[in-house]
C-alpha cells in the first residue's frame, strides 16, 4: 500500500474541523497538528540555521568589543560542518573553516587545545569534540589533515593514563600533566571524557587507516572500561577515579550511571569500533552489555514500563525513578544495536518504551518534552520543567527509525509535532538571546527562558537539525533499506548535544541543485520524499539511467540493490 499523501490528510482534517465548528460542538482556536504536519521538512531545518546565522554574527561582534570570548564564537562556528554535510553548501563550510583556523592557532606544541590561557587547562571533552569535527572538515579540505593528526596524537600522548588506558578529565595544555581538580580530584566520566576520546580516535582512524595506533588505543579504552563492570550485572558506573582506579565518589553521577550518557554512548562507541575493525571482542561486549543495560534500566513503575534515567550498577535506582528527555537518541542507538547483535527483544523494549512514554503522551507536556519527570508523570523538581532543545531535535532520528522499522507512522508524527513546537517556542528574536534558537526554555506557559536548571544560551546545535530532518524526510514503506554508513542508519558522536554523522558519499543532498543521491538502496517498496520540502519530484535516475516509476514524491523501489538520484 502506498504512503497516503499528507495533503489528503490535511484536507480531510480541515473539513472535519469545519463541520464540528459549524455544529457548535467545539470552540476551536488553534490548528490541529494534522493541519500543520506538512510544514515539518528538511527545508525547515535549513531555514532555521539560516535564521540563526544573524545570531552567530552578533556573537562575533560581541567578541570584537570584549563582551564574549573568542572561543565561544569559533567553537560554535566549527559546528557548521554538520549543516555542510546535510547541504553541500559552501557558505556553511566557511564558518566551519573559521573555527578550524582558530583551533589550529590555539593548539599547543604537544597537540592539546589551549583555549583558556589564563590557567592552561584543557579538558578531554574539548579535545575530543574538536578532533571529530576537524576530522570531517579535513575530509573536505585536506589542508586540515595535519591538524587532525596533531589533535589525535595529543589525546594519545597526554590524555590517556598508560597504567589503565583510561582518560584524564583535564590536563595542562602546555606540559600534558593531569590536573588534580579541587572539587573532583582525578575523577573522570566514562561518558563525557573517556568514550568521547575513544570515538574521536576511531573517527581519525577511519579517515587515516594507516594510523593503526588510533584504532589500538580506542580499543584499549573500550576494553578497559569493560574490565571495570559489575561482575554480577555487567553494568558500569559512569564516574571513575583515573589515578586511584576506583569508582567515583565526587563527580556526578558518582558510582551510578545515566542510561544514555553512559549506556547509550558506550554502545554507540562499541558499534563504531566494530564497524571499523570487526574486532570479535568488541562484538562479544556488545552482545553482553546491550541486553544487560536494557534489563538494568527497565522500570515497570514508570507508566507500565520505560527506560529509567539514573541507575545503580545493581540494576536499581538510588533516587526517584525518572524519565529524561534524551530518549530519542537512546532509542535510535538501541534499534541499531538490536540489528547488529540480532536481538529482537531490544527492539521490542524500544517499542514498549515509546508506546508508554510517547504515544500515550505520558512524557509530553504542552507538546514539549520536559527535562525530567518522575514515575507518576510529574515534574521531578523545580529544575526539571525545561525542554532541552538539543535533545529534542534528535527525536526525528529515533522515531523516524522506529516508524520505518515498525511501519507505524505515529511515532514519527508525534516527533514532528515536537519539532514544530520547538521551532515555534525556542525561537529568539534577539532581545535576551542572540537571534536564532534558545537551548533551554520552560515547558510551562509563557514558555520563557529556563529559570532554575541552568542559564539559557544561543543554541549552536541548531546546525544539526537539517541532518536530523533530512533523515526524517526519507520515509520508507515495505522491505527497503538505505545504507547511510556500514549498512546502517546515521549515527551520533558523543552525547545528546553532539554531532550526527554518516557517509556523505552514500547519502548526499545538494541543496542548491535540489538533488538527493542514495548510493545503495536495497529491497522492494516505496520511498516517500514529501517531507523534503521542495515540492514534486521532476526526475529520478536509477543506476544512472532515467527511471519513471515515481509520482509526486513517491518512488517505487526496484527489487535488488540500486543507486537512485532524485531531482526536483
C-alpha positions as CSV (number, residue, x, y, z in Angstrom):
1,X,0.0,0.0,0.0
2,X,1.4,3.4,-0.9
3,X,2.0,6.1,1.6
4,X,-1.0,8.4,1.9
5,X,-0.2,11.9,0.7
6,X,-0.2,14.3,3.7
7,X,-2.2,16.9,1.7
8,X,-5.1,14.5,1.6
9,X,-5.0,14.1,5.4
10,X,-4.8,17.9,5.8
11,X,-7.9,18.4,3.6
12,X,-9.9,15.7,5.5
13,X,-8.9,17.2,8.8
14,X,-9.9,20.8,7.8
15,X,-13.3,19.5,6.5
16,X,-13.9,17.6,9.8
17,X,-13.0,20.7,11.9
18,X,-15.2,22.9,9.8
19,X,-18.2,20.6,10.3
20,X,-17.6,20.4,14.1
21,X,-17.3,24.2,14.4
22,X,-20.4,24.7,12.3
23,X,-22.5,22.4,14.5
24,X,-21.3,24.4,17.6
25,X,-19.7,21.4,19.3
26,X,-16.2,22.8,19.7
27,X,-14.6,26.1,20.2
28,X,-11.6,25.7,18.0
29,X,-8.9,28.3,18.4
30,X,-5.7,26.6,17.1
31,X,-5.0,24.5,14.1
32,X,-4.5,20.8,14.9
33,X,-1.1,19.3,14.3
34,X,-2.5,17.3,11.4
35,X,-3.2,20.5,9.6
36,X,0.3,21.8,10.1
37,X,2.1,18.5,9.6
38,X,3.1,19.3,6.1
39,X,5.4,22.1,7.2
40,X,7.9,19.9,9.0
41,X,10.5,19.3,6.4
42,X,14.2,19.1,5.8
43,X,13.9,22.6,4.3
44,X,12.6,23.9,7.7
45,X,15.8,22.8,9.3
46,X,17.9,24.7,6.8
47,X,15.8,27.8,7.2
48,X,16.2,27.6,11.0
49,X,20.0,27.6,10.6
50,X,19.9,30.5,8.1
51,X,17.8,32.4,10.7
52,X,20.4,31.7,13.4
53,X,23.3,33.0,11.4
54,X,22.4,36.5,12.3
55,X,22.8,35.5,16.0
56,X,26.2,33.9,15.3
57,X,27.4,37.2,13.7
58,X,26.1,39.0,16.7
59,X,28.2,36.8,18.9
60,X,31.2,37.6,16.7
61,X,30.6,41.3,17.1
62,X,30.4,40.8,20.9
63,X,33.8,39.2,20.7
64,X,35.2,42.3,19.0
65,X,34.1,44.5,21.8
66,X,35.2,42.1,24.6
67,X,31.7,41.1,25.6
68,X,32.3,37.4,24.8
69,X,35.3,35.1,24.4
70,X,36.7,34.2,21.0
71,X,36.3,30.5,21.9
72,X,32.5,30.9,22.2
73,X,32.3,32.2,18.6
74,X,34.7,29.8,17.0
75,X,33.6,26.6,18.6
76,X,30.0,27.5,17.6
77,X,31.3,28.1,14.0
78,X,33.0,24.7,14.0
79,X,29.7,23.0,14.3
80,X,28.6,24.3,10.9
81,X,30.4,21.3,9.4
82,X,27.2,19.5,10.3
83,X,24.9,21.6,8.0
84,X,27.5,21.5,5.3
85,X,27.3,17.7,5.4
86,X,23.5,18.0,5.0
87,X,23.5,20.6,2.2
88,X,26.9,20.7,0.4
89,X,26.5,24.5,0.5
90,X,29.9,26.2,0.8
91,X,28.5,29.2,2.7
92,X,28.2,26.9,5.8
93,X,31.7,25.4,5.3
94,X,33.1,28.9,5.5
95,X,32.1,29.2,9.2
96,X,33.4,25.7,10.0
97,X,36.8,26.6,8.5
98,X,36.9,29.7,10.6
99,X,36.5,27.5,13.6
100,X,39.2,25.1,12.4
101,X,41.7,28.0,11.9
102,X,41.0,29.1,15.5
103,X,41.7,25.6,16.7
104,X,44.9,25.4,14.8
105,X,46.1,28.7,16.2
106,X,45.2,27.6,19.7
107,X,46.7,24.1,19.8
108,X,49.9,23.8,21.8
109,X,53.1,22.3,20.8
110,X,52.1,19.0,22.4
111,X,48.9,18.8,20.4
112,X,46.5,19.9,23.1
113,X,43.9,22.6,22.6
114,X,44.7,25.7,24.6
115,X,41.6,27.8,24.7
116,X,42.0,29.1,28.2
117,X,45.4,30.6,28.5
118,X,44.8,32.1,31.9
119,X,45.3,28.6,33.5
120,X,46.4,26.4,30.5
121,X,43.8,23.8,31.5
122,X,42.3,21.7,28.7
123,X,39.5,19.1,29.1
124,X,39.2,15.8,27.3
125,X,35.7,16.9,26.3
126,X,37.1,19.9,24.3
127,X,39.9,17.9,22.8
128,X,37.7,15.0,21.6
129,X,34.8,17.2,20.4
130,X,37.2,19.4,18.4
131,X,39.0,16.4,16.9
132,X,36.0,14.7,15.4
133,X,34.7,18.0,13.9
134,X,38.1,18.8,12.5
135,X,38.2,15.3,11.0
136,X,35.1,15.9,8.9
137,X,36.4,19.3,7.8
138,X,39.7,17.6,6.8
139,X,37.8,15.2,4.6
140,X,36.5,18.2,2.6
141,X,39.8,20.1,2.7
142,X,43.0,18.1,3.2
143,X,44.7,21.3,4.4
144,X,43.4,20.3,7.9
145,X,44.7,16.7,7.9
146,X,47.9,17.8,9.8
147,X,45.7,19.4,12.4
148,X,43.6,16.2,12.8
149,X,46.8,14.2,13.4
150,X,48.1,16.7,15.9
151,X,44.9,16.6,17.9
152,X,44.7,12.8,17.8
153,X,48.3,12.4,18.8
154,X,47.5,14.9,21.6
155,X,44.9,12.6,23.0
156,X,47.2,9.5,22.9
157,X,50.3,11.3,24.3
158,X,48.6,13.4,27.0
159,X,45.1,12.3,28.0
160,X,45.5,8.6,28.4
161,X,46.8,7.1,31.6
162,X,49.2,4.4,30.5
163,X,48.6,2.4,33.6
164,X,45.0,1.6,32.9
165,X,44.1,3.1,29.5
166,X,41.5,5.5,31.0
167,X,41.3,9.2,30.1
168,X,42.2,12.1,32.4
169,X,39.4,14.7,32.6
170,X,41.8,17.6,32.5
171,X,45.5,18.1,31.6
172,X,47.8,21.1,31.4
173,X,47.8,22.1,27.8
174,X,51.5,23.0,27.8
175,X,53.0,20.2,29.8
176,X,50.4,17.5,29.4
177,X,50.4,16.8,33.2
178,X,47.0,15.6,34.5
179,X,45.1,18.2,36.7
180,X,44.1,17.5,40.2
181,X,40.8,19.3,40.3
182,X,40.0,21.0,43.6
183,X,36.4,19.5,43.6
184,X,36.7,16.2,41.8
185,X,40.4,15.2,42.1
186,X,41.3,12.9,39.3
187,X,37.8,11.6,38.7
188,X,36.5,11.5,35.1
189,X,33.3,10.5,33.5
190,X,33.5,7.4,31.2
191,X,30.7,9.1,29.2
192,X,31.8,12.7,28.5
193,X,35.6,12.3,28.7
194,X,36.7,8.7,28.1
195,X,34.2,7.5,25.5
196,X,34.3,10.7,23.5
197,X,38.0,10.4,23.3
198,X,37.7,6.8,22.0
199,X,35.2,7.9,19.4
200,X,37.4,10.8,18.3
201,X,40.3,8.4,17.8
202,X,38.1,6.0,15.8
203,X,37.0,8.7,13.5
204,X,40.6,9.8,12.9
205,X,41.4,6.2,12.2
206,X,38.5,5.9,9.8
207,X,39.9,8.8,7.7
208,X,43.6,7.8,8.3
209,X,43.6,4.0,8.3
210,X,47.4,3.9,8.2
211,X,47.3,5.3,11.8
212,X,46.9,1.9,13.5
213,X,47.7,3.4,16.9
214,X,44.5,5.4,16.8
215,X,42.5,2.2,16.5
216,X,44.5,0.3,19.0
217,X,44.2,3.0,21.7
218,X,40.5,3.3,21.1
219,X,40.1,-0.5,21.5
220,X,42.3,-0.4,24.7
221,X,39.9,2.3,26.2
222,X,36.8,0.3,25.4
223,X,38.2,-2.9,26.8
224,X,39.5,-1.1,29.9
225,X,36.0,0.2,30.6
226,X,34.6,-3.3,30.2
227,X,37.0,-4.6,32.8
228,X,35.5,-2.2,35.3
229,X,32.0,-3.6,35.0
230,X,30.0,-5.1,37.9
231,X,30.7,-8.8,37.8
232,X,27.1,-9.8,38.5
233,X,25.1,-7.4,36.4
234,X,27.6,-6.3,33.7
235,X,26.7,-2.7,34.3
236,X,29.3,0.0,34.6
237,X,29.5,3.1,36.8
238,X,29.8,6.4,35.0
239,X,32.4,8.2,37.0
240,X,35.9,6.8,37.8
241,X,39.0,7.9,39.6
242,X,41.6,7.6,36.9
243,X,44.6,7.8,39.3
244,X,43.4,5.5,42.1
245,X,41.4,3.2,39.7
246,X,38.2,3.0,41.6
247,X,34.6,4.1,41.2
248,X,34.0,7.8,41.5
249,X,32.5,9.4,44.7
250,X,32.9,13.1,43.9
251,X,31.9,13.6,40.3
252,X,28.2,13.2,39.3
253,X,26.6,10.7,39.0
254,X,29.3,9.1,41.2
255,X,29.1,5.3,41.1
256,X,25.7,5.4,39.4
257,X,25.1,5.8,35.7
258,X,22.7,7.5,33.3
259,X,21.0,5.5,30.6
260,X,22.3,7.3,27.6
261,X,25.2,9.4,29.0
262,X,26.9,6.1,30.0
263,X,24.9,3.3,28.5
264,X,24.0,4.8,25.1
265,X,27.4,6.3,24.4
266,X,29.2,3.1,25.3
267,X,27.0,1.2,22.8
268,X,27.5,3.8,20.1
269,X,31.2,3.7,20.6
270,X,31.3,-0.1,20.6
271,X,29.3,-0.2,17.4
272,X,31.6,2.4,15.7
273,X,34.6,0.3,16.8
274,X,33.1,-2.9,15.5
275,X,32.1,-1.4,12.2
276,X,35.6,-0.1,11.6
277,X,37.6,-3.1,12.9
278,X,35.3,-6.2,13.0
279,X,37.0,-7.0,16.3
280,X,35.4,-10.1,17.8
281,X,36.0,-9.0,21.4
282,X,34.1,-5.8,20.8
283,X,31.2,-7.7,19.4
284,X,31.2,-10.0,22.4
285,X,31.0,-7.0,24.7
286,X,28.1,-5.6,22.6
287,X,26.2,-8.9,22.9
288,X,26.5,-9.0,26.7
289,X,26.3,-5.3,27.6
290,X,23.3,-4.2,25.5
291,X,20.8,-6.6,26.9
292,X,22.3,-6.2,30.4
293,X,21.8,-2.4,30.1
294,X,18.2,-2.7,28.9
295,X,17.4,-5.1,31.8
296,X,19.2,-2.9,34.3
297,X,17.3,0.3,33.4
298,X,13.8,-1.1,32.7
299,X,11.3,0.1,35.3
300,X,7.7,-1.2,35.4
301,X,6.8,1.6,37.8
302,X,7.1,4.2,35.1
303,X,3.7,4.0,33.4
304,X,3.8,0.2,33.0
305,X,7.4,0.1,31.7
306,X,10.0,2.5,30.5
307,X,13.8,3.2,30.4
308,X,14.9,4.7,33.7
309,X,17.3,7.6,33.6
310,X,19.5,7.2,36.7
311,X,20.6,3.7,37.8
312,X,22.9,1.8,40.1
313,X,25.2,-0.9,38.8
314,X,22.9,-3.4,40.5
315,X,20.1,-2.5,38.2
316,X,18.2,-0.4,40.7
317,X,17.8,3.3,41.3
318,X,19.2,5.4,44.2
319,X,16.6,8.1,43.6
320,X,13.0,8.5,42.5
321,X,12.5,6.6,39.2
322,X,12.5,9.1,36.4
323,X,12.4,9.5,32.6
324,X,14.7,12.0,30.8
325,X,14.5,13.9,27.6
326,X,17.2,12.1,25.7
327,X,15.2,9.0,24.8
328,X,15.1,10.0,21.1
329,X,18.8,9.4,20.7
330,X,18.8,6.4,23.0
331,X,16.0,4.7,21.0
332,X,18.0,5.1,17.8
333,X,21.1,3.6,19.5
334,X,19.2,0.6,20.7
335,X,17.4,-0.1,17.4
336,X,20.8,-0.2,15.6
337,X,22.3,-2.3,18.3
338,X,19.4,-4.8,18.2
339,X,20.1,-5.3,14.5
340,X,23.8,-5.6,14.8
341,X,23.7,-8.2,17.6
342,X,20.5,-9.8,16.2
343,X,18.4,-9.4,19.4
344,X,14.8,-8.6,18.7
345,X,14.0,-8.3,22.4
346,X,15.9,-5.0,22.4
347,X,13.7,-3.6,19.6
348,X,10.6,-4.8,21.5
349,X,11.6,-2.8,24.5
350,X,12.1,0.3,22.4
351,X,8.6,-0.1,21.1
352,X,7.2,-0.6,24.6
353,X,9.0,2.4,25.9
354,X,7.8,4.6,23.0
355,X,4.2,3.4,23.4
356,X,4.2,4.1,27.2
357,X,6.1,7.4,27.1
358,X,5.4,8.9,23.7
359,X,2.3,7.5,22.1
360,X,0.1,8.0,25.2
361,X,1.9,11.3,25.9
362,X,3.0,10.4,29.4
363,X,6.3,12.0,28.8
364,X,4.9,15.1,27.0
365,X,3.7,18.4,28.5
366,X,2.2,21.1,26.2
367,X,3.6,19.4,23.1
368,X,7.1,19.6,24.7
369,X,9.4,17.1,26.4
370,X,10.4,18.1,29.9
371,X,13.9,17.6,31.1
372,X,12.8,15.1,33.7
373,X,9.6,13.5,35.1
374,X,9.1,11.2,38.0
375,X,7.4,7.8,37.6
376,X,4.0,9.4,38.2
377,X,4.5,11.8,35.2
378,X,5.0,14.9,37.4
379,X,7.9,17.3,37.1
380,X,10.7,15.8,39.2
381,X,11.6,19.0,40.9
382,X,11.9,22.8,40.3
383,X,14.9,22.1,37.9
384,X,13.2,19.6,35.7
385,X,10.4,21.6,33.8
386,X,12.6,22.9,31.0
387,X,12.9,21.4,27.5
388,X,16.5,20.8,26.3
389,X,16.2,21.8,22.6
390,X,19.4,20.0,21.6
391,X,17.9,16.7,22.9
392,X,14.5,17.2,21.3
393,X,16.0,17.8,17.8
394,X,17.3,14.3,17.9
395,X,13.8,12.8,18.2
396,X,13.5,12.5,14.4
397,X,16.4,10.2,14.4
398,X,15.0,7.7,16.9
399,X,11.3,8.0,16.0
400,X,11.6,8.1,12.2
401,X,13.8,5.0,12.6
402,X,11.1,3.4,14.8
403,X,8.4,4.2,12.3
404,X,10.4,2.8,9.5
405,X,11.1,-0.4,11.4
406,X,7.6,-1.0,12.6
407,X,5.5,0.6,9.8
408,X,3.7,2.7,12.5
409,X,3.8,6.4,11.4
410,X,2.5,7.6,14.8
411,X,6.0,7.7,16.3
412,X,7.2,10.0,13.5
413,X,4.0,12.1,13.6
414,X,4.5,12.9,17.3
415,X,8.1,13.6,16.8
416,X,7.2,16.0,14.0
417,X,4.8,17.7,16.4
418,X,7.6,18.2,19.0
419,X,9.9,19.6,16.3
420,X,7.2,22.1,15.1
421,X,6.7,23.2,18.7
422,X,10.5,23.6,19.1
423,X,10.7,25.8,16.0
424,X,7.9,28.0,17.3
425,X,8.7,28.3,21.0
426,X,12.5,28.2,21.1
427,X,12.9,30.9,18.5
428,X,14.7,34.0,19.8
429,X,14.1,37.5,18.4
430,X,17.4,38.7,19.7
431,X,16.2,40.6,22.8
432,X,17.8,38.4,25.6
433,X,19.4,35.7,23.5
434,X,21.1,36.4,20.1
435,X,18.8,35.8,17.1
436,X,18.3,32.1,16.5
437,X,17.1,29.3,18.8
438,X,17.4,29.0,22.6
439,X,18.8,25.8,24.0
440,X,16.6,25.6,27.1
441,X,13.1,27.0,27.7
442,X,10.3,26.3,30.2
443,X,7.6,23.8,29.2
444,X,5.0,25.8,31.2
445,X,3.4,28.9,29.8
446,X,4.5,31.5,28.8
447,X,7.4,29.2,27.7
448,X,10.1,31.6,28.7
449,X,13.8,31.2,29.4
450,X,14.9,28.4,31.7
451,X,14.8,29.8,35.3
452,X,16.2,27.0,37.5
453,X,18.2,24.3,35.8
454,X,20.9,26.4,34.1
455,X,21.2,29.6,32.1
456,X,19.7,29.7,28.7
457,X,22.0,30.2,25.7
458,X,22.0,30.6,21.9
459,X,21.7,27.1,20.6
460,X,24.6,26.2,18.4
461,X,23.3,22.6,17.9
462,X,20.6,24.1,15.6
463,X,23.2,23.4,12.9
464,X,22.5,19.7,13.4
465,X,18.7,20.0,12.7
466,X,19.0,19.8,8.9
467,X,20.8,16.4,9.2
468,X,18.1,15.0,11.5
469,X,15.3,16.3,9.3
470,X,17.0,15.0,6.1
471,X,16.8,11.6,7.7
472,X,13.3,12.2,8.9
473,X,12.2,13.2,5.4
474,X,13.3,10.0,3.7
475,X,10.4,7.8,4.8
476,X,10.2,4.1,3.7
477,X,7.4,1.6,3.3
478,X,8.0,-2.1,2.7
479,X,11.2,-4.0,2.6
480,X,13.5,-1.1,1.8
481,X,16.9,-0.4,3.4
482,X,19.1,2.7,2.7
483,X,22.8,2.4,3.5
484,X,23.8,5.6,5.3
485,X,27.1,4.0,6.6
486,X,28.2,0.5,7.4
487,X,24.8,-0.7,6.0
488,X,23.2,1.1,8.9
489,X,21.4,4.4,9.7
490,X,23.1,7.7,10.7
491,X,24.9,7.8,14.0
492,X,25.7,10.4,16.6
493,X,29.1,11.0,18.1
494,X,29.3,11.7,21.8
495,X,26.3,12.5,23.9
496,X,22.9,14.2,23.5
497,X,24.3,17.5,22.3
498,X,26.8,16.2,19.8
499,X,27.1,15.9,16.0
500,X,25.2,13.5,13.8
501,X,27.3,11.6,11.2
502,X,27.0,9.4,8.1
503,X,28.9,8.7,4.9
504,X,28.1,11.6,2.6
505,X,29.3,9.5,-0.4
506,X,26.4,7.1,0.3
507,X,23.6,9.7,1.1
508,X,24.1,13.2,-0.1
509,X,21.8,16.2,-0.5
510,X,22.8,19.1,-2.8
511,X,20.7,22.0,-1.6
512,X,21.4,24.4,-4.4
513,X,20.7,21.9,-7.1
514,X,17.8,20.2,-5.3
515,X,19.4,16.8,-5.8
516,X,19.4,13.8,-3.5
517,X,21.7,10.9,-4.1
518,X,21.1,7.5,-2.5
519,X,24.0,5.3,-3.5
520,X,22.8,1.9,-2.0
521,X,19.1,1.2,-1.7
522,X,18.2,-2.4,-1.2
523,X,14.8,-4.2,-1.1
524,X,11.4,-3.5,-2.6
525,X,8.8,-1.0,-1.6
526,X,8.3,2.8,-1.5
527,X,10.4,5.8,-0.5
528,X,8.3,8.9,0.2
529,X,10.1,12.3,0.0
530,X,7.2,14.6,0.5
531,X,8.8,16.0,3.7
532,X,11.9,17.2,1.9
533,X,10.1,20.4,1.2
534,X,11.0,21.0,-2.4
535,X,7.6,20.2,-4.0
536,X,7.1,17.5,-6.6
537,X,10.0,15.4,-7.9
538,X,10.9,16.2,-11.5
539,X,13.3,13.4,-12.4
540,X,14.6,10.1,-11.0
541,X,17.6,8.1,-12.2
542,X,18.4,4.5,-11.2
543,X,21.9,3.3,-11.7
544,X,22.5,6.4,-13.9
545,X,19.5,5.7,-16.2
546,X,16.2,7.5,-16.3
547,X,13.5,5.9,-14.1
548,X,9.8,6.6,-14.5
549,X,8.2,4.7,-11.6
550,X,7.5,7.7,-9.4
551,X,4.6,10.0,-8.8
552,X,4.6,13.3,-6.9
553,X,7.1,12.5,-4.2
554,X,6.8,8.7,-4.0
555,X,9.4,6.5,-5.7
556,X,8.7,2.8,-6.3
557,X,11.9,1.0,-5.2
558,X,13.1,-1.8,-7.6
559,X,14.0,-5.1,-6.1
560,X,17.7,-5.6,-5.5
561,X,20.4,-3.1,-4.7
562,X,20.5,0.1,-6.8
563,X,21.6,3.7,-6.7
564,X,19.0,6.5,-7.0
565,X,19.4,10.1,-7.9
566,X,16.3,12.3,-7.3
567,X,15.9,15.8,-8.7
568,X,13.3,18.5,-8.0
